[in-house]
Amino acid sequence: MALRYDGATPESGAPITAGERQVGTMGSAARGHGIALIRLDRVAEAEPASITAGGIPIRLIKPDWARFSFPGEIKATE
């Protein structure tokens, strides 16, 4: 998953948490952008908790091409 952050760069391998629950692992990062392995289902379960990588706040970015549901989106009625 792509992500953004402000300030200090999260370390590679740092745990990503939503509230008190670990939801993934930080990959690489530089200049405010990064990538990580993240369980979106666990992020959704922990909403509205903030997401951090090694204690540094991060924001997940949904790619334009993605068709899967994303935490925080309103699900369309079928």
C-alpha positions, 0 to 999 in steps of 0.5 A, spaced: 500 500 500 502 506 498 502 511 504 504 519 506 507 521 512 510 528 514 516 529 518 521 523 520 521 517 516 518 511 518 524 505 519 523 499 514 520 494 518 517 498 523 510 495 525 504 499 523 498 500 528 491 502 528 490 504 535 493 498 539 492 493 534 498 491 529 495 491 522 502 491 517 509 492 516 513 498 514 517 497 507 521 503 504 520 510 505 523 517 503 521 524 502 514 523 505 512 517 501 512 510 502 510 503 501 508 498 506 504 491 507 497 492 510 491 488 512 486 493 510 480 489 513 484 490 520 485 497 519 477 498 517 476 494 524 480 499 528 477 505 525 477 511 527 483 509 530 489 513 527 495 509 523 502 510 525 508 506 523 513 506 528 509 511 532 509 516 526 503 518 523 501 515 516 496 516 511 494 510 506 493 512 499 488 508 495 491 508 487 486 510 482 486 503 479 484 500 485 477 497 485 477 494 492 473 497 498 478 502 502 477 503 510 473 510 510 469 509 504 462 509 504 460 502 501 455 502 495 448 499 496 447 493 491 
